[in-house]
Amino acid sequence: MMDLLDLKIFKQLYIQCNISAVSRFLYLSQPTISYRLNKLQQELNITLYAYDGEYHFTPQGKVFYEYCERILRDHDELVTRLEGMNDFTVNLSTVATYLYLEPIYKLLHEKGLFPRIHTCRSDEAIRNIIDHQADVAIVGGVNMELPRHIDVIPLKDERIVLVYHQSLSHDIRKIPLVIDQKDSGIHAVVLNYLEQFEQVNIVAEMGTTADRLALINHEPLGLFINETYLKDIQDRYPHIVISDTYQIHRNILLLAGESSRYGDIIHTLIEKLNNLSPSH
């Protein structure tokens, strides 16, 4: 009967095309590998490969390799997930970390859970939920269609404002803009917002928040920035004006897999964070 070892042997043969290399990789004797490969083909009643000094894989062999890859990957994922079921992992994007790290720790410790907190970009946090590497993720608004098997609940509304050098006009069309780096959540939201204006001049996409603020403190430029980071900003950057006209809103989202055993935690999390998190 075919088993996981047979799949591992064939996978390595397909990759390395050398039975000696397979033998070393799997710590099996070459006769054992040859025997199991022959038995596998007899059981399936197909030819997976031919050998004439080199290995040549048949169309059936190529399909079989694809399924070997898939089955072995699913097996490894299953083992990893089962081993980690007593753990609780929370993924936080940059903004969510700033807002929610302290109340999340407090809340989960009250529940007797001692989670791993992983801070990362929003797209990575979502991918970890999909791959079952995290139970809950809190991320900024994401300009993408989320997979159906992910529960998505709006958690907070996040305000983004325009800040600019005081020497500039308040008309957005006359302010050269520096906007967030391309992989940031704000970047996509701002680009969508700017489509309603004609003749907006985006001069750069760059750097960290601190770098961009320092730049527009000395240059006649504008920048859309998360309002969270505006605390004491006018004291540190006296030449920056905070717009009260151009504002963008996006959601902070709470994501969780449908199969999570912590559904009650998720709903409690929402209630608690709404009460504990800083107001915008």
PALUMTI-660751 format. One record per residue (C-alpha): x, y, z; residue number from 1; chain. Coordinates in steps of 0.1 Angstrom, whole numbers, padded with zeros to 4 digits, m for minus. Layout:
BEGIN
X/Y/Z/resi/chain
X/Y/Z/NUM/A $
...
END
This chain:
BEGIN
X/Y/Z/resi/chain
0000/0000/0000/1/A $
0014/0034/m0010/2/A $
0024/0056/0019/3/A $
0040/0090/0027/4/A $
0075/0075/0024/5/A $
0068/0065/m0012/6/A $
0056/0100/m0020/7/A $
0088/0115/m0004/8/A $
0110/0091/m0024/9/A $
0093/0100/m0057/10/A $
0093/0137/m0050/11/A $
0131/0137/m0043/12/A $
0137/0115/m0074/13/A $
0118/0140/m0095/14/A $
0137/0169/m0081/15/A $
0172/0155/m0079/16/A $
0171/0129/m0108/17/A $
0197/0109/m0090/18/A $
0190/0079/m0069/19/A $
0222/0083/m0049/20/A $
0212/0118/m0040/21/A $
0178/0106/m0029/22/A $
0194/0079/m0008/23/A $
0216/0105/0010/24/A $
0187/0129/0015/25/A $
0163/0104/0030/26/A $
0189/0081/0047/27/A $
0176/0051/0028/28/A $
0196/0024/0010/29/A $
0195/0025/m0028/30/A $
0180/m0010/m0031/31/A $
0152/0001/m0007/32/A $
0145/0031/m0029/33/A $
0145/0011/m0061/34/A $
0122/m0016/m0046/35/A $
0097/0010/m0033/36/A $
0096/0028/m0066/37/A $
0090/m0004/m0086/38/A $
0063/m0015/m0061/39/A $
0047/0019/m0064/40/A $
0044/0017/m0102/41/A $
0030/m0018/m0100/42/A $
0004/m0008/m0075/43/A $
m0007/0022/m0097/44/A $
m0003/0001/m0128/45/A $
0014/0030/m0146/46/A $
0049/0040/m0157/47/A $
0061/0071/m0139/48/A $
0095/0074/m0155/49/A $
0121/0058/m0178/50/A $
0158/0055/m0172/51/A $
0185/0054/m0199/52/A $
0214/0068/m0179/53/A $
0191/0098/m0171/54/A $
0156/0099/m0157/55/A $
0127/0109/m0180/56/A $
0093/0114/m0164/57/A $
0062/0104/m0182/58/A $
0031/0127/m0183/59/A $
0016/0105/m0156/60/A $
0049/0109/m0136/61/A $
0047/0147/m0138/62/A $
0010/0147/m0126/63/A $
0019/0123/m0098/64/A $
0047/0146/m0087/65/A $
0023/0175/m0085/66/A $
0000/0155/m0062/67/A $
0030/0143/m0041/68/A $
0039/0180/m0036/69/A $
0004/0189/m0026/70/A $
m0002/0159/m0003/71/A $
0031/0163/0015/72/A $
0026/0200/0019/73/A $
m0009/0195/0033/74/A $
0005/0168/0057/75/A $
0032/0192/0070/76/A $
0006/0220/0074/77/A $
m0017/0196/0093/78/A $
0010/0185/0117/79/A $
0021/0221/0123/80/A $
m0015/0232/0130/81/A $
m0022/0203/0153/82/A $
0010/0209/0173/83/A $
0000/0246/0177/84/A $
m0036/0242/0186/85/A $
m0029/0250/0223/86/A $
m0014/0283/0213/87/A $
m0030/0315/0203/88/A $
m0014/0338/0177/89/A $
m0025/0374/0170/90/A $
m0011/0392/0140/91/A $
m0011/0430/0141/92/A $
m0003/0454/0113/93/A $
0018/0485/0121/94/A $
m0011/0508/0129/95/A $
m0029/0480/0149/96/A $
0003/0475/0169/97/A $
0004/0512/0178/98/A $
m0033/0512/0188/99/A $
m0041/0478/0202/100/A $
m0010/0460/0215/101/A $
m0015/0468/0252/102/A $
m0052/0462/0254/103/A $
m0049/0429/0234/104/A $
m0023/0416/0259/105/A $
m0045/0427/0288/106/A $
m0076/0411/0274/107/A $
m0061/0378/0264/108/A $
m0043/0374/0297/109/A $
m0076/0380/0315/110/A $
m0089/0350/0295/111/A $
m0060/0328/0306/112/A $
m0045/0329/0271/113/A $
m0008/0338/0266/114/A $
m0006/0346/0229/115/A $
0022/0351/0205/116/A $
0019/0386/0191/117/A $
0033/0389/0156/118/A $
0036/0424/0141/119/A $
0038/0425/0103/120/A $
0024/0442/0072/121/A $
m0014/0438/0066/122/A $
m0010/0415/0036/123/A $
0012/0391/0056/124/A $
m0012/0391/0085/125/A $
m0040/0381/0061/126/A $
m0019/0354/0045/127/A $
m0011/0340/0080/128/A $
m0049/0337/0087/129/A $
m0054/0319/0053/130/A $
m0025/0296/0060/131/A $
m0037/0289/0096/132/A $
m0006/0304/0110/133/A $
m0026/0328/0132/134/A $
m0060/0328/0149/135/A $
m0068/0365/0147/136/A $
m0053/0394/0127/137/A $
m0060/0431/0132/138/A $
m0051/0451/0101/139/A $
m0057/0484/0085/140/A $
m0083/0487/0057/141/A $
m0071/0465/0028/142/A $
m0078/0474/m0008/143/A $
m0085/0438/m0019/144/A $
m0112/0412/m0020/145/A $
m0107/0390/0010/146/A $
m0111/0353/0007/147/A $
m0146/0340/0016/148/A $
m0134/0317/0043/149/A $
m0121/0346/0063/150/A $
m0144/0363/0088/151/A $
m0140/0401/0084/152/A $
m0154/0425/0110/153/A $
m0150/0463/0110/154/A $
m0133/0472/0142/155/A $
m0124/0509/0141/156/A $
m0125/0538/0116/157/A $
m0091/0553/0109/158/A $
m0088/0588/0097/159/A $
m0061/0599/0072/160/A $
m0054/0636/0068/161/A $
m0033/0658/0045/162/A $
m0003/0676/0061/163/A $
0017/0701/0041/164/A $
0043/0729/0043/165/A $
0027/0761/0055/166/A $
0040/0780/0025/167/A $
0017/0761/0002/168/A $
m0019/0769/m0008/169/A $
m0046/0748/0007/170/A $
m0058/0737/m0027/171/A $
m0047/0700/m0031/172/A $
m0042/0704/m0068/173/A $
m0014/0729/m0061/174/A $
0004/0709/m0035/175/A $
0032/0685/m0047/176/A $
0025/0653/m0029/177/A $
0048/0627/m0014/178/A $
0028/0595/m0006/179/A $
0034/0563/0013/180/A $
0056/0535/m0001/181/A $
0037/0513/m0026/182/A $
0032/0483/m0002/183/A $
0015/0503/0025/184/A $
m0023/0502/0031/185/A $
m0025/0540/0030/186/A $
m0010/0542/m0004/187/A $
m0038/0524/m0021/188/A $
m0065/0543/m0002/189/A $
m0049/0577/m0011/190/A $
m0045/0568/m0048/191/A $
m0082/0560/m0050/192/A $
m0091/0592/m0032/193/A $
m0069/0613/m0055/194/A $
m0087/0601/m0086/195/A $
m0114/0627/m0080/196/A $
m0089/0655/m0084/197/A $
m0074/0667/m0117/198/A $
m0038/0678/m0120/199/A $
m0026/0664/m0087/200/A $
0012/0662/m0088/201/A $
0027/0631/m0070/202/A $
0064/0639/m0068/203/A $
0076/0608/m0049/204/A $
0067/0576/m0031/205/A $
0092/0570/m0004/206/A $
0106/0563/0030/207/A $
0093/0560/0066/208/A $
0068/0583/0082/209/A $
0095/0602/0101/210/A $
0116/0607/0069/211/A $
0086/0621/0050/212/A $
0076/0644/0078/213/A $
0111/0657/0081/214/A $
0112/0663/0043/215/A $
0080/0683/0042/216/A $
0090/0703/0072/217/A $
0117/0718/0050/218/A $
0103/0715/0015/219/A $
0070/0728/0000/220/A $
0054/0693/m0001/221/A $
0023/0676/0011/222/A $
0017/0641/0026/223/A $
m0013/0620/0035/224/A $
m0007/0605/0069/225/A $
m0025/0584/0095/226/A $
m0039/0607/0121/227/A $
m0026/0584/0148/228/A $
0009/0597/0142/229/A $
0000/0634/0144/230/A $
0003/0636/0182/231/A $
0025/0666/0191/232/A $
0035/0669/0154/233/A $
0032/0706/0152/234/A $
0056/0711/0181/235/A $
0082/0689/0164/236/A $
0075/0702/0129/237/A $
0064/0738/0132/238/A $
0062/0745/0095/239/A $
0036/0717/0089/240/A $
m0001/0725/0086/241/A $
m0027/0698/0093/242/A $
m0055/0700/0068/243/A $
m0091/0701/0081/244/A $
m0105/0697/0046/245/A $
m0090/0667/0029/246/A $
m0097/0636/0050/247/A $
m0099/0600/0041/248/A $
m0115/0572/0062/249/A $
m0107/0535/0061/250/A $
m0115/0506/0084/251/A $
m0093/0488/0109/252/A $
m0104/0452/0103/253/A $
m0105/0422/0125/254/A $
m0099/0389/0106/255/A $
m0104/0354/0119/256/A $
m0106/0320/0103/257/A $
m0141/0304/0104/258/A $
m0126/0273/0120/259/A $
m0111/0293/0149/260/A $
m0119/0278/0184/261/A $
m0118/0313/0198/262/A $
m0150/0327/0184/263/A $
m0161/0340/0218/264/A $
m0127/0357/0222/265/A $
m0131/0375/0189/266/A $
m0164/0391/0199/267/A $
m0151/0400/0233/268/A $
m0120/0414/0216/269/A $
m0141/0438/0196/270/A $
m0161/0450/0226/271/A $
m0130/0455/0247/272/A $
m0110/0473/0220/273/A $
m0138/0496/0212/274/A $
m0137/0507/0248/275/A $
m0100/0507/0254/276/A $
m0085/0519/0222/277/A $
m0076/0556/0217/278/A $
m0103/0577/0200/279/A $
m0095/0591/0166/280/A $
END
